[in-house]
């Protein structure tokens, strides 16, 4: 298949967020959406699809892993663990 | 919500994206609850005033066309230009197979005399008996649906022409007095809208592509001129709408309206198709699948 690489995000139902499900090649944006529908939502997985050209995504580099993420590793006081989450609050 | 929590058991299972599969949309249950019998749980009675013979013939007309075309499309499996279009063609074939099952099963309920006789004790359900144990002359499908596959351009154009006409036909059946046929039509309208859109986009893409792809699209229009005449002849009520949609496509593809053909020149590829479709089932009339 020719064409640029697209990343595919699918939202499973109302109220949830779009989740990255995979990638595909397509000649243009609309074809990418059509392909995503055919490949990633054929088992009733989604109610909404985003496709984004992979080259439009700015990503962090594995080389930056330590300076970007390690400093957050020992800051336990940033986790609000002392809250009781009510039973009727899903997806928190 | 899924009725998954049991007394004293663990919390409800999270089915993730599949949680809504058993959602209680009433339209869903119009097609019954059984995989083995697509119309399980459906009231077999017909509304007053519907002629059983004629209504069964209508169900077979629509069901046979879907079954035969589904088989042709399924032959693309593993052969499409890329994986995504391979899956797309498979999805479309499966949509049509689903329509065919519902329509053949409905025809058998409406008029049991249409179902071929099977050996005593055969477990073959009526829809399978209709699909696998009728010879070509008993089929009500179009020649267009049975045509042997050409290249990819021929395939997307045939799908566009066929789904445009079928969509117009099903749209008129959404209000049919038989509630089962009306529900089948409503389901089919959504599916065919996508089939038409998918194939139409490909026709435009190929027509506006390279010199080679445009040439193949023009050739496909010539090859399918008789098919278009046949489809419009089968469903005269759908003609105006189908021709209007075709004009929009030709406009987008910057193609000229093809010469009018005569459907006399259309090959009859149904016997070959049925030979492959039916041979295994016919070898085992007592088989349980």
Contacts between the chains, C-beta under 8 A, distances in Angstrom:
chain1	res1	chain2	res2	distance
A	1	B	81	7.7
A	1	B	82	3.9
A	1	B	83	7.1
A	1	B	84	7.2
A	10	B	17	7.7
A	12	B	16	6.8
A	12	B	17	4.2
A	12	B	19	7.9
A	13	B	17	7.9
A	13	B	19	7.5
A	13	B	20	6.3
A	24	B	84	5.9
A	25	B	82	7.5
A	25	B	84	7.9
A	26	B	84	7.3
A	27	B	205	7.3
A	30	B	201	7.1
A	31	B	201	7.3
A	31	B	205	7.5
A	34	B	88	7.4
A	34	B	198	6.2
A	34	B	201	6.9
A	35	B	84	3.8
A	35	B	85	7.7
A	35	B	88	7.4
A	37	B	194	8.0
A	38	B	84	6.0
A	38	B	85	7.9
A	38	B	87	5.1
A	38	B	88	4.0
A	38	B	91	5.6
A	38	B	198	7.9
A	39	B	83	7.5
A	39	B	84	5.4
A	39	B	87	5.3
A	42	B	87	7.1
A	42	B	91	5.6
A	43	B	17	7.8
A	43	B	18	7.2
A	44	B	17	7.2
A	44	B	18	6.8
A	44	B	20	6.8
A	44	B	21	5.8
A	45	B	17	4.0
A	45	B	18	7.6
A	46	B	17	6.9
